[in-house]
Amino acid sequence: MAAAMKLISVLGLIVLISLGKVVDAAGECGKSAPDNEAMKLAPCAEAAQDENAPVSASCCAQVRKIGQSPKCLCAFMLSNTAKASGIKPEIAITIPKRCNIANRPVGYRCGAYTLP
């Protein structure tokens, strides 16, 4: 069942991006809008919806890469694509800690959320 929900979330991300329903917020993520970064974070879909779900190695690798810019990671977590795919920002913001990323910006404010 969890695999089916993950697949549905990933498919939802693909549909939203392919339909062009993305926020034009290039800047936080360089030349790419945060919604366009969504596909890179697809391995995190389940972990960003359920705080008890394991965080995969591929998710952590992408979070390490995108998380080099906390503004980009934050912009994605608060994006329309993330909301539409069921991402819960209050859970998604815990992923860097759950991945044991030592140099994460602890205390970084992301909207109403703070990086633990």
N, CA, C and O atoms as a MOPAC input file, in Angstrom:
PM7 MOZYME 1SCF
protein

 N      0.82300 1    -1.19200 1     0.00000 1
 C      0.00000 1     0.00000 1     0.00000 1
 C      0.86300 1     1.25000 1     0.00000 1
 O      0.57400 1     2.20900 1    -0.71600 1
 N      1.93400 1     1.24400 1     0.81000 1
 C      2.82500 1     2.41000 1     0.87500 1
 C      3.48700 1     2.64800 1    -0.47400 1
 O      3.66000 1     3.79200 1    -0.89100 1
 N      3.85700 1     1.57000 1    -1.15400 1
 C      4.48300 1     1.70100 1    -2.47000 1
 C      3.50600 1     2.32000 1    -3.46100 1
 O      3.89500 1     3.12800 1    -4.30400 1
 N      2.24600 1     1.94200 1    -3.35700 1
 C      1.22900 1     2.50200 1    -4.25100 1
 C      1.05000 1     3.99800 1    -3.99500 1
 O      0.90500 1     4.77500 1    -4.93900 1
 N      1.06000 1     4.40100 1    -2.73500 1
 C      0.91800 1     5.82600 1    -2.40300 1
 C      2.12700 1     6.61000 1    -2.90500 1
 O      1.98100 1     7.72800 1    -3.39900 1
 N      3.31800 1     6.02900 1    -2.78000 1
 C      4.52700 1     6.68400 1    -3.26700 1
 C      4.44400 1     6.85400 1    -4.77700 1
 O      4.77200 1     7.91800 1    -5.30200 1
 N      4.00900 1     5.81600 1    -5.47700 1
 C      3.87500 1     5.86800 1    -6.92000 1
 C      2.87400 1     6.94400 1    -7.32600 1
 O      3.10900 1     7.69200 1    -8.27500 1
 N      1.76700 1     7.01900 1    -6.61100 1
 C      0.75400 1     8.03500 1    -6.90900 1
 C      1.34200 1     9.43800 1    -6.71200 1
 O      1.09200 1    10.33200 1    -7.52000 1
 N      2.11600 1     9.63300 1    -5.64800 1
 C      2.73300 1    10.93400 1    -5.39300 1
 C      3.70200 1    11.30500 1    -6.50500 1
 O      3.69800 1    12.43500 1    -6.99200 1
 N      4.53000 1    10.34900 1    -6.90200 1
 C      5.50600 1    10.60600 1    -7.96500 1
 C      4.79000 1    10.90000 1    -9.27400 1
 O      5.16300 1    11.83000 1    -9.98900 1
 N      3.76100 1    10.11600 1    -9.59500 1
 C      3.00100 1    10.35500 1   -10.81700 1
 C      2.33300 1    11.72500 1   -10.77800 1
 O      2.26400 1    12.41700 1   -11.79300 1
 N      1.84500 1    12.10900 1    -9.61200 1
 C      1.24800 1    13.43400 1    -9.47000 1
 C      2.25500 1    14.53300 1    -9.75900 1
 O      1.92900 1    15.52300 1   -10.41400 1
 N      3.48000 1    14.36200 1    -9.27300 1
 C      4.53600 1    15.33400 1    -9.55600 1
 C      4.80300 1    15.42300 1   -11.05100 1
 O      4.93400 1    16.51600 1   -11.60200 1
 N      4.88400 1    14.26700 1   -11.70500 1
 C      5.15100 1    14.23900 1   -13.13600 1
 C      4.04300 1    14.94500 1   -13.90100 1
 O      4.31900 1    15.74300 1   -14.79700 1
 N      2.80300 1    14.66100 1   -13.55700 1
 C      1.66900 1    15.28500 1   -14.24100 1
 C      1.69300 1    16.79700 1   -14.06000 1
 O      1.53400 1    17.54200 1   -15.02700 1
 N      1.89100 1    17.25100 1   -12.83100 1
 C      1.90600 1    18.69300 1   -12.58500 1
 C      3.01000 1    19.39000 1   -13.36500 1
 O      2.79100 1    20.45900 1   -13.93500 1
 N      4.17500 1    18.80000 1   -13.39300 1
 C      5.28700 1    19.41100 1   -14.10900 1
 C      5.02700 1    19.38800 1   -15.60900 1
 O      5.27500 1    20.37800 1   -16.29600 1
 N      4.53500 1    18.27500 1   -16.11700 1
 C      4.31100 1    18.17100 1   -17.55600 1
 C      3.19700 1    19.09200 1   -18.02700 1
 O      3.20400 1    19.52300 1   -19.18000 1
 N      2.25400 1    19.39800 1   -17.17300 1
 C      1.18000 1    20.32300 1   -17.54000 1
 C      1.60800 1    21.78000 1   -17.44100 1
 O      0.88300 1    22.68400 1   -17.85900 1
 N      2.77800 1    21.99300 1   -16.89200 1
 C      3.27500 1    23.35800 1   -16.79800 1
 C      2.69800 1    24.13400 1   -15.63700 1
 O      2.80500 1    25.36000 1   -15.60500 1
 N      2.09000 1    23.45400 1   -14.68500 1
 C      1.51900 1    24.13300 1   -13.52600 1
 C      2.58400 1    24.26700 1   -12.45800 1
 O      2.49600 1    23.67500 1   -11.38200 1
 N      3.59400 1    25.06100 1   -12.78100 1
 C      4.70700 1    25.24600 1   -11.86300 1
 C      4.84400 1    26.71900 1   -11.51100 1
 O      4.42800 1    27.60000 1   -12.26300 1
 N      5.42500 1    26.95500 1   -10.37200 1
 C      5.67500 1    28.31800 1    -9.93700 1
 C      6.95500 1    28.79500 1   -10.59300 1
 O      7.94800 1    28.06700 1   -10.59800 1
 N      6.96000 1    29.98500 1   -11.14100 1
 C      8.16500 1    30.53000 1   -11.73600 1
 C      8.93900 1    31.25200 1   -10.65000 1
 O      8.76900 1    32.45400 1   -10.44400 1
 N      9.78100 1    30.51700 1    -9.96600 1
 C     10.53300 1    31.09500 1    -8.86300 1
 C     12.01500 1    30.82400 1    -9.01700 1
 O     12.72900 1    30.63700 1    -8.03200 1
 N     12.47800 1    30.80200 1   -10.27300 1
 C     13.91200 1    30.60600 1   -10.49100 1
 C     14.62700 1    31.68700 1    -9.70600 1
 O     14.17400 1    32.83000 1    -9.65800 1
 N     15.69800 1    31.34400 1    -9.11600 1
 C     16.43200 1    32.25500 1    -8.25600 1
 C     16.85200 1    31.49800 1    -7.01900 1
 O     18.04400 1    31.40400 1    -6.72500 1
 N     15.89500 1    30.95500 1    -6.28800 1
 C     16.21900 1    30.15100 1    -5.11800 1
 C     17.01600 1    28.91700 1    -5.52000 1
 O     17.86600 1    28.44400 1    -4.76500 1
 N     16.73800 1    28.40200 1    -6.70600 1
 C     17.39100 1    27.17800 1    -7.17800 1
 C     18.21900 1    27.44500 1    -8.43300 1
 O     18.30600 1    26.58800 1    -9.31300 1
 N     18.81000 1    28.60000 1    -8.51800 1
 C     19.60000 1    28.93300 1    -9.70000 1
 C     18.68800 1    29.18700 1   -10.87900 1
 O     17.74800 1    29.97600 1   -10.78700 1
 N     18.96100 1    28.52100 1   -11.98400 1
 C     18.16900 1    28.72500 1   -13.20000 1
 C     16.90200 1    27.88600 1   -13.21400 1
 O     16.06100 1    28.04100 1   -14.09900 1
 N     16.76700 1    27.01300 1   -12.25100 1
 C     15.62400 1    26.09900 1   -12.20200 1
 C     14.63500 1    26.54100 1   -11.12900 1
 O     15.02900 1    26.89700 1   -10.01800 1
 N     13.35000 1    26.51600 1   -11.46900 1
 C     12.30700 1    26.83400 1   -10.49100 1
 C     12.19500 1    25.69200 1    -9.48700 1
 O     12.42800 1    24.53700 1    -9.84400 1
 N     11.84400 1    25.99000 1    -8.24700 1
 C     11.70900 1    24.92600 1    -7.23900 1
 C     10.80400 1    23.79100 1    -7.67800 1
 O     11.07700 1    22.63000 1    -7.37300 1
 N      9.73700 1    24.10600 1    -8.38600 1
 C      8.83500 1    23.04800 1    -8.83900 1
 C      9.54100 1    22.10300 1    -9.81000 1
 O      9.20900 1    20.91900 1    -9.87700 1
 N     10.51300 1    22.62000 1   -10.56200 1
 C     11.25700 1    21.76700 1   -11.48200 1
 C     12.21400 1    20.83600 1   -10.74300 1
 O     12.62600 1    19.81200 1   -11.28800 1
 N     12.56600 1    21.18000 1    -9.51800 1
 C     13.43500 1    20.33000 1    -8.70800 1
 C     12.65600 1    19.15200 1    -8.12200 1
 O     13.25000 1    18.22500 1    -7.57100 1
 N     11.34800 1    19.18800 1    -8.24000 1
 C     10.49100 1    18.17700 1    -7.63300 1
 C     10.84800 1    16.76300 1    -8.07100 1
 O     10.84000 1    15.84500 1    -7.25100 1
 N     11.15500 1    16.57600 1    -9.33000 1
 C     11.47000 1    15.23200 1    -9.82000 1
 C     12.71300 1    14.67600 1    -9.14200 1
 O     12.80300 1    13.47200 1    -8.90100 1
 N     13.65500 1    15.52900 1    -8.83900 1
 C     14.87700 1    15.07800 1    -8.18200 1
 C     14.58200 1    14.57900 1    -6.76700 1
 O     15.30000 1    13.73100 1    -6.23700 1
 N     13.52900 1    15.10900 1    -6.16700 1
 C     13.18700 1    14.73200 1    -4.79800 1
 C     12.07600 1    13.67400 1    -4.72900 1
 O     11.53900 1    13.40600 1    -3.65400 1
 N     11.74000 1    13.08300 1    -5.86300 1
 C     10.71500 1    12.03500 1    -5.87800 1
 C     11.02900 1    10.89100 1    -4.91700 1
 O     10.09900 1    10.34700 1    -4.32200 1
 N     12.31200 1    10.49000 1    -4.73100 1
 C     12.58200 1     9.40800 1    -3.77300 1
 C     12.21000 1     9.76600 1    -2.32800 1
 O     12.17500 1     8.89700 1    -1.45700 1
 N     11.93600 1    11.04400 1    -2.08400 1
 C     11.60400 1    11.49400 1    -0.72600 1
 C     10.10100 1    11.55900 1    -0.47600 1
 O      9.67500 1    11.91800 1     0.62200 1
 N      9.29900 1    11.22000 1    -1.46900 1
 C      7.84900 1    11.41900 1    -1.36700 1
 C      7.24200 1    10.79000 1    -0.11800 1
 O      6.50800 1    11.45200 1     0.61600 1
 N      7.53600 1     9.54400 1     0.12300 1
 C      6.94000 1     8.86500 1     1.28300 1
 C      7.46000 1     9.44900 1     2.59700 1
 O      6.69200 1     9.66500 1     3.53500 1
 N      8.76500 1     9.70300 1     2.65800 1
 C      9.37300 1    10.23500 1     3.88400 1
 C      8.89200 1    11.64700 1     4.19100 1
 O      8.92000 1    12.07500 1     5.34400 1
 N      8.45000 1    12.37700 1     3.16100 1
 C      7.97200 1    13.74600 1     3.35400 1
 C      6.49100 1    13.79000 1     3.72400 1
 O      5.94000 1    14.86200 1     3.97700 1
 N      5.85500 1    12.63100 1     3.75400 1
 C      4.44600 1    12.55100 1     4.12900 1
 C      4.23900 1    11.82600 1     5.45000 1
 O      3.20800 1    11.98600 1     6.10400 1
 N      5.23500 1    11.02200 1     5.83900 1
 C      5.09100 1    10.18700 1     7.03200 1
 C      6.39700 1    10.22100 1     7.81300 1
 O      7.41700 1     9.71300 1     7.34700 1
 N      6.36800 1    10.81600 1     8.99400 1
 C      7.59000 1    10.95400 1     9.79700 1
 C      8.16200 1     9.61800 1    10.24600 1
 O      9.32000 1     9.55700 1    10.66100 1
 N      7.38200 1     8.55100 1    10.17400 1
 C      7.86100 1     7.22800 1    10.55800 1
 C      8.38700 1     6.41600 1     9.38100 1
 O      8.92900 1     5.32600 1     9.56700 1
 N      8.22900 1     6.94400 1     8.17000 1
 C      8.71300 1     6.23400 1     6.97800 1
 C     10.23300 1     6.34100 1     6.91100 1
 O     10.80300 1     7.37800 1     7.25000 1
 N     10.87900 1     5.27900 1     6.48000 1
 C     12.33500 1     5.34600 1     6.34200 1
 C     12.70900 1     6.31300 1     5.22000 1
 O     11.97400 1     6.47400 1     4.24600 1
 N     13.86300 1     6.95000 1     5.38000 1
 C     14.36300 1     7.87200 1     4.35700 1
 C     15.39300 1     7.08800 1     3.54200 1
 O     16.38300 1     6.59900 1     4.08600 1
 N     15.15300 1     6.97400 1     2.23900 1
 C     16.03700 1     6.17100 1     1.39200 1
 C     17.36900 1     6.87300 1     1.15300 1
 O     17.48400 1     8.09000 1     1.29500 1
 N     18.36100 1     6.08500 1     0.79000 1
 C     19.68900 1     6.62500 1     0.48200 1
 C     19.61100 1     7.57600 1    -0.71500 1
 O     20.31400 1     8.58600 1    -0.75100 1
 N     18.75800 1     7.25600 1    -1.69600 1
 C     18.63900 1     8.13500 1    -2.86900 1
 C     17.98900 1     9.46500 1    -2.49200 1
 O     18.33800 1    10.50700 1    -3.04800 1
 N     17.04800 1     9.43300 1    -1.55300 1
 C     16.44900 1    10.66800 1    -1.05300 1
 C     17.52100 1    11.51900 1    -0.37800 1
 O     17.64900 1    12.71000 1    -0.66300 1
 N     18.28100 1    10.90600 1     0.51000 1
 C     19.31700 1    11.64500 1     1.23800 1
 C     20.35300 1    12.23900 1     0.28700 1
 O     20.82800 1    13.35400 1     0.49900 1
 N     20.69900 1    11.49300 1    -0.75900 1
 C     21.67300 1    12.00400 1    -1.73100 1
 C     21.14200 1    13.25800 1    -2.41700 1
 O     21.88100 1    14.22300 1    -2.60800 1
 N     19.86900 1    13.24700 1    -2.78600 1
 C     19.28100 1    14.41900 1    -3.44600 1
 C     19.15000 1    15.59000 1    -2.47500 1
 O     19.38900 1    16.73800 1    -2.84800 1
 N     18.77200 1    15.30100 1    -1.23100 1
 C     18.64000 1    16.36400 1    -0.22900 1
 C     20.00600 1    16.99400 1     0.04400 1
 O     20.10800 1    18.20800 1     0.22300 1
 N     21.04700 1    16.17300 1     0.07600 1
 C     22.40200 1    16.71400 1     0.26500 1
 C     22.75700 1    17.66200 1    -0.87700 1
 O     23.33000 1    18.73000 1    -0.66000 1
 N     22.40700 1    17.25500 1    -2.09600 1
 C     22.73200 1    18.05500 1    -3.28300 1
 C     21.91900 1    19.35500 1    -3.30500 1
 O     22.48600 1    20.44400 1    -3.39500 1
 N     20.60600 1    19.23600 1    -3.22300 1
 C     19.73100 1    20.40800 1    -3.29200 1
 C     19.85500 1    21.24000 1    -2.02100 1
 O     19.74700 1    22.46600 1    -2.06000 1
 N     20.08300 1    20.57100 1    -0.89900 1
 C     20.19300 1    21.25100 1     0.38400 1
 C     21.43100 1    22.10000 1     0.53900 1
 O     21.57000 1    22.80400 1     1.53900 1
 N     22.34600 1    22.05500 1    -0.43500 1
 C     23.49400 1    22.96200 1    -0.40400 1
 C     22.99700 1    24.40400 1    -0.47400 1
 O     23.67700 1    25.33900 1    -0.05200 1
 N     21.79000 1    24.55300 1    -1.01900 1
 C     21.12200 1    25.85100 1    -1.02000 1
 C     19.85100 1    25.69500 1    -0.17800 1
 O     18.82100 1    25.25900 1    -0.69200 1
 N     19.91500 1    26.04700 1     1.11300 1
 C     18.71700 1    25.91200 1     1.95200 1
 C     17.51700 1    26.66100 1     1.38100 1
 O     16.37800 1    26.22800 1     1.56000 1
 N     17.76000 1    27.78200 1     0.69500 1
 C     16.64900 1    28.54000 1     0.10400 1
 C     15.93300 1    27.71100 1    -0.95500 1
 O     14.70800 1    27.76100 1    -1.06600 1
 N     16.70300 1    26.94400 1    -1.73700 1
 C     16.10900 1    26.10400 1    -2.77700 1
 C     15.29300 1    24.97800 1    -2.15100 1
 O     14.15700 1    24.72900 1    -2.55600 1
 N     15.86900 1    24.30500 1    -1.17200 1
 C     15.16900 1    23.21100 1    -0.51000 1
 C     13.88200 1    23.72300 1     0.14300 1
 O     12.83900 1    23.07400 1     0.06400 1
 N     13.96200 1    24.86700 1     0.77500 1
 C     12.79400 1    25.47300 1     1.41200 1
 C     11.74200 1    25.83600 1     0.36100 1
 O     10.55600 1    25.56000 1     0.54200 1
 N     12.18100 1    26.45300 1    -0.73400 1
 C     11.24500 1    26.85300 1    -1.78500 1
 C     10.51500 1    25.63500 1    -2.34700 1
 O      9.32300 1    25.70300 1    -2.64400 1
 N     11.23100 1    24.53000 1    -2.49100 1
 C     10.56300 1    23.31700 1    -2.97200 1
 C      9.52700 1    22.83300 1    -1.97300 1
 O      8.40100 1    22.50900 1    -2.35000 1
 N      9.90100 1    22.78100 1    -0.69600 1
 C      8.98000 1    22.25300 1     0.31600 1
 C      7.70200 1    23.07100 1     0.41500 1
 O      6.65900 1    22.54900 1     0.80600 1
 N      7.77700 1    24.35300 1     0.06300 1
 C      6.60500 1    25.22200 1     0.13800 1
 C      5.95600 1    25.44200 1    -1.23000 1
 O      5.02300 1    26.23700 1    -1.35000 1
 N      6.44200 1    24.74400 1    -2.26100 1
 C      5.95400 1    24.95600 1    -3.62700 1
 C      4.56900 1    24.35700 1    -3.85200 1
 O      4.09700 1    23.51900 1    -3.08300 1
 N      3.94000 1    24.81000 1    -4.92300 1
 C      2.63200 1    24.27100 1    -5.30200 1
 C      2.73000 1    22.78500 1    -5.63300 1
 O      1.82300 1    22.01800 1    -5.31100 1
 N      3.82100 1    22.37600 1    -6.27200 1
 C      3.99700 1    20.97300 1    -6.62600 1
 C      4.05400 1    20.10600 1    -5.37100 1
 O      3.42700 1    19.04900 1    -5.30900 1
 N      4.80400 1    20.55800 1    -4.38000 1
 C      4.90700 1    19.80100 1    -3.12600 1
 C      3.54300 1    19.69300 1    -2.45400 1
 O      3.14600 1    18.61700 1    -2.00700 1
 N      2.83300 1    20.80700 1    -2.38800 1
 C      1.50200 1    20.79200 1    -1.76400 1
 C      0.55800 1    19.85100 1    -2.50600 1
 O     -0.16600 1    19.07000 1    -1.88800 1
 N      0.57400 1    19.93300 1    -3.83800 1
 C     -0.33400 1    19.11900 1    -4.64500 1
 C     -0.01700 1    17.62900 1    -4.54700 1
 O     -0.90200 1    16.79300 1    -4.73400 1
 N      1.24100 1    17.29100 1    -4.25400 1
 C      1.60700 1    15.88000 1    -4.17200 1
 C      1.48300 1    15.32400 1    -2.75800 1
 O      1.83100 1    14.17000 1    -2.50900 1
 N      0.99000 1    16.13800 1    -1.83700 1
 C      0.75000 1    15.65200 1    -0.48500 1
 C      1.92700 1    15.78900 1     0.46000 1
 O      1.90100 1    15.25000 1     1.56700 1
 N      2.96100 1    16.50500 1     0.03800 1
 C      4.12200 1    16.72100 1     0.90600 1
 C      3.67200 1    17.56400 1     2.09700 1
 O      2.97300 1    18.56500 1     1.93700 1
 N      4.07600 1    17.15000 1     3.27500 1
 C      3.75800 1    17.89500 1     4.49100 1
 C      5.02600 1    18.63200 1     4.92000 1
 O      5.97900 1    18.00300 1     5.38000 1
 N      5.04900 1    19.96300 1     4.77300 1
 C      6.27000 1    20.71400 1     5.07800 1
 C      6.79600 1    20.45900 1     6.48700 1
 O      8.00900 1    20.43000 1     6.69700 1
 N      5.90100 1    20.27400 1     7.45100 1
 C      6.33700 1    20.04700 1     8.83200 1
 C      7.07000 1    18.71500 1     8.98200 1
 O      7.84400 1    18.53200 1     9.92200 1
 N      6.82900 1    17.79300 1     8.06100 1
 C      7.54000 1    16.51000 1     8.06100 1
 C      8.74000 1    16.57300 1     7.12000 1
 O      9.82300 1    16.08800 1     7.45000 1
 N      8.54300 1    17.17100 1     5.94800 1
 C      9.62500 1    17.26800 1     4.96400 1
 C     10.84300 1    17.98700 1     5.53200 1
 O     11.97900 1    17.64100 1     5.20800 1
 N     10.61000 1    18.97900 1     6.37000 1
 C     11.72500 1    19.75100 1     6.91900 1
 C     12.59900 1    18.91900 1     7.85200 1
 O     13.71800 1    19.32200 1     8.17200 1
 N     12.10100 1    17.76200 1     8.29300 1
 C     12.89500 1    16.89400 1     9.16700 1
 C     13.81700 1    15.95400 1     8.38600 1
 O     14.66600 1    15.29300 1     8.98300 1
 N     13.66400 1    15.88600 1     7.08200 1
 C     14.44600 1    14.93200 1     6.29700 1
 C     15.95600 1    15.16600 1     6.40000 1
 O     16.68500 1    14.18700 1     6.56600 1
 N     16.47400 1    16.39700 1     6.31300 1
 C     17.93100 1    16.54700 1     6.46400 1
 C     18.44900 1    15.95600 1     7.78000 1
 O     19.51400 1    15.34000 1     7.80500 1
 N     17.70700 1    16.13800 1     8.86000 1
 C     18.12200 1    15.55700 1    10.14800 1
 C     18.02100 1    14.03600 1    10.10000 1
 O     18.91100 1    13.33600 1    10.58200 1
 N     16.93100 1    13.52200 1     9.51700 1
 C     16.73900 1    12.07900 1     9.41500 1
 C     17.79100 1    11.42900 1     8.52200 1
 O     18.06600 1    10.23600 1     8.64800 1
 N     18.38200 1    12.21900 1     7.61600 1
 C     19.47500 1    11.73100 1     6.75800 1
 C     20.83100 1    11.88300 1     7.44700 1
 O     21.86100 1    11.52100 1     6.87800 1
 N     20.83200 1    12.41400 1     8.66100 1
 C     22.07900 1    12.64500 1     9.40500 1
 C     23.04300 1    13.55800 1     8.65200 1
 O     24.25100 1    13.32300 1     8.64400 1
 N     22.50500 1    14.59500 1     8.02100 1
 C     23.34300 1    15.56600 1     7.31200 1
 C     23.93600 1    16.49500 1     8.36300 1
 O     23.23700 1    17.31400 1     8.96000 1
 N     25.21900 1    16.35300 1     8.57200 1
 C     25.89800 1    17.07000 1     9.65800 1
 C     25.92700 1    18.58400 1     9.44300 1
 O     25.79500 1    19.34300 1    10.40300 1
 N     26.09600 1    19.02800 1     8.20300 1
 C     26.23700 1    20.46200 1     7.96100 1
 C     24.92100 1    21.12900 1     7.53500 1
 O     24.92300 1    22.14300 1     6.83700 1
 N     23.79900 1    20.53900 1     7.96900 1
 C     22.50100 1    21.15300 1     7.64900 1
 C     22.38100 1    22.46900 1     8.43000 1
 O     22.93700 1    22.59300 1     9.52100 1
 N     21.66900 1    23.43200 1     7.88400 1
 C     21.54400 1    24.72800 1     8.56100 1
 C     20.50700 1    24.68700 1     9.69200 1
 O     19.39100 1    25.17900 1     9.53000 1
 N     20.86900 1    24.11500 1    10.80900 1
 C     19.97300 1    23.99600 1    11.96000 1
 C     19.45600 1    25.38300 1    12.32900 1
 O     20.22500 1    26.33900 1    12.42100 1
 N     18.16700 1    25.48000 1    12.53600 1
 C     17.56000 1    26.75300 1    12.90000 1
 C     17.13400 1    27.59500 1    11.70400 1
 O     16.55800 1    28.66800 1    11.88100 1
 N     17.40700 1    27.12500 1    10.48700 1
 C     17.02300 1    27.87300 1     9.28500 1
 C     15.50200 1    27.95500 1     9.20500 1
 O     14.82100 1    26.93700 1     9.32800 1
 N     14.96700 1    29.15300 1     9.00000 1
 C     13.51800 1    29.35500 1     8.90600 1
 C     13.06200 1    29.12000 1     7.48200 1
 O     13.61200 1    29.67300 1     6.52900 1
 N     12.04800 1    28.29000 1     7.36100 1
 C     11.44900 1    27.97600 1     6.05600 1
 C      9.95500 1    28.23200 1     6.21000 1
 O      9.20900 1    27.34700 1     6.63000 1
 N      9.52800 1    29.42300 1     5.87500 1
 C      8.13200 1    29.79000 1     6.10400 1
 C      7.84700 1    29.72100 1     7.58500 1
 O      8.54400 1    30.34900 1     8.38200 1
 N      6.83700 1    28.97200 1     7.96300 1
 C      6.46700 1    28.83600 1     9.37200 1
 C      7.24900 1    27.72500 1    10.07700 1
 O      7.00600 1    27.43800 1    11.24900 1
 N      8.18400 1    27.10400 1     9.36200 1
 C      8.89300 1    25.93300 1     9.87500 1
 C     10.36300 1    26.25900 1    10.11600 1
 O     10.92600 1    27.14200 1     9.46900 1
 N     10.97300 1    25.54500 1    11.04700 1
 C     12.39000 1    25.72400 1    11.37300 1
 C     13.09400 1    24.39200 1    11.23700 1
 O     12.61700 1    23.37600 1    11.74100 1
 N     14.23000 1    24.39600 1    10.55300 1
 C     15.01200 1    23.18100 1    10.35700 1
 C     15.54600 1    22.67800 1    11.69300 1
 O     16.22500 1    23.41300 1    12.40900 1
 N     15.23700 1    21.41600 1    12.03200 1
 C     15.74000 1    20.87000 1    13.29600 1
 C     17.21300 1    20.47600 1    13.19100 1
 O     17.79600 1    19.99800 1    14.16500 1

